[in-house]
Amino acid sequence: MTDLQMSLIGASGVFVAGVFAYNKWQEHKAKKSVERAFSSEHDDVLLRPGDIVRSEPTFDVKPAPVGDDTPAAAPVPVAAPVAAAPAARFDDEAAQPVAPVAPVAAPVEALSPATELATSLVDPLIDVLIPLALEAPVRGDKILPILHTLRHVGNKPVHFIGLHVNGDWEPIVHGGVYTKLQAGVQMASRTTALNELEYSELVTRLRAVADDIGAEPEIPDMIEVMGESRTLHRFVAGHDAQLGVNLMSYGAPWSIATLIGALEKQGFDVRPDGRYIMPDGDGGQLFTLTTNVTLGADTTSRLTLLLDVPCVAPARDGFGAMLNCAKALVGRLDAVIVDDSDQPLTDQALAEINSQVLDFYQEMEAADIAAGSTRAMRLFS
């Protein structure tokens, strides 16, 4: 072997080692960026067992089930006031999208309705963004049937938006002509984070879609995507809280048939499947009610009103509305408001809980995932 060959081999080894080291450094940098985006140095407002005063009646926060590898938080009684903690903050550098190109940058002026909808469908904070470079402008009529073949991977929704020839990003529609496309897959839901299997399925199916419409996808690195997905899911799991108020009968159990009439007069929408929904007036719901018995039961002696905290905007005062409803039902049904241990809840204890709910809402607002917002509704669906 000549000296020249030996020199070339040595240089190649140095080059490969340099590329490997650079990739590891980039991976470390991305991981730290994501951790800054969704981590918080303080405890969740509604989940602080160390701050509970056990002598007061308890009020349970009921975390929704958490899938994947994230353990579900155990029910934590909440009855004592908690000092306000520093709010979680996502700095601009940490909250960059996974893909190198963000589809919509909010201008100073108000966004058009179509652009606002596009931003909510493919959201740099909660979606993996995948740019699709087109060989030539395409019509929405031609590509929509193809795009509709890829709507979900696992339980994670997939959306597409396009850069219209007028310069605005919008959802793909019939009659539109687009010069660029962008796909987005949600990184986490209430139950799970986007995992390797789902992402691999997305990449395979997206490449097939791209081939059919004449586009080239720019696929983000799986390691970075998995890290961001797990971090976002930890945030969702840590802020997934339901608050319940129980009504217990003072005397004999209530007849379900009689109870339905009382609940309808109170404003509940009684669904055919046995659910009881308090509407918010805009097509959504403020809180729900359960009878704690099977659908075919004739009587019950206990009702539970439930508020899905991250899904109701603070302006609607979901907890206050639920509490007022419970107090009205106390008069209608000859009942008492109790905690999960059947201990009466005092006005002071309820006021303290309300204060903690307000602190919780402030934390979500600081995290740029305001309760009741489109972003929160997508994550906590």
VENWOJO-V436082 format. One record per backbone hydrogen bond with DSSP energy under -0.5 kcal/mol. NH is the residue of the N-H (numbers start at 1). CO is the residue of the C=O. Records with the same first field share a line. If there is no record, write none. Layout:
BEGIN
NH=CO / CO
END
This chain:
BEGIN
6=2
7=3
8=4
9=5
10=6
11=7
12=8
13=9
14=10
15=11
16=12
17=13
18=14
19=15
20=16
21=17
22=18
23=19
24=20
25=21
26=22
27=23
28=24
29=25
30=26
31=27
32=28
33=29
34=30
35=31
36=32
37=33
38=34
39=35
47=44
51=48
52=49
54=52
56=53
61=76
62=60 / 242
63=61
64=240
67=191
70=67
71=69
76=61
78=59
90=366
91=89
95=91
96=93
106=104
116=112
117=113
118=114
119=115
120=116
121=117
122=118
123=121
124=122
126=123
127=123
128=185
129=127
130=183
132=181
133=216
134=179
135=214
138=178
140=176
142=139
143=139
144=140
147=143
148=144
149=146
150=147
153=156
156=153
157=155
158=151
159=184
161=182
162=170
163=180
164=162 / 168
165=177
167=164
170=162
172=160
176=173
178=138
179=163
180=163
181=132
182=161
183=130
184=159
185=128
186=157
187=126
189=192
194=187
199=195
200=196
201=197
202=198
203=199
204=200
205=201
206=202
207=203
208=204
209=205
210=206
211=207
212=208
213=209
214=210
215=210
216=133
218=131
219=217
225=221
226=222
227=223
228=224
229=225
230=226
231=227
232=228
233=229
234=230
235=231
236=232
237=233
238=234
239=235 / 236
240=237
241=239
243=307
244=60
245=305
246=338
247=303
248=336
249=301
250=334
254=300
256=298
259=255
260=256
261=257
262=258
263=259
264=260
265=261
266=262
267=263 / 264
268=263
269=277
270=268
271=269 / 275
274=271
276=289
277=269 / 275
278=287
279=267 / 277
280=284
286=278
287=278
288=306
289=276
290=304
297=294
300=254
303=247
304=290
305=245
306=288
307=243
308=306
309=241 / 307
310=241
311=308
312=309
316=313
317=314
321=317
322=318
323=319
324=320
325=321
326=322
327=323
328=324
329=325
330=326
331=327
332=328
333=329
334=330
335=330
336=248
338=246 / 336
339=343
342=339
345=337
346=344
350=346
351=347
352=348
353=349
354=350
355=351
356=352
357=353
358=354
359=355
360=356
361=357
362=358
363=359
364=360
365=361
366=362
367=363
368=365
369=364
372=310
373=370
377=373
378=374
379=375
380=376
381=378
END
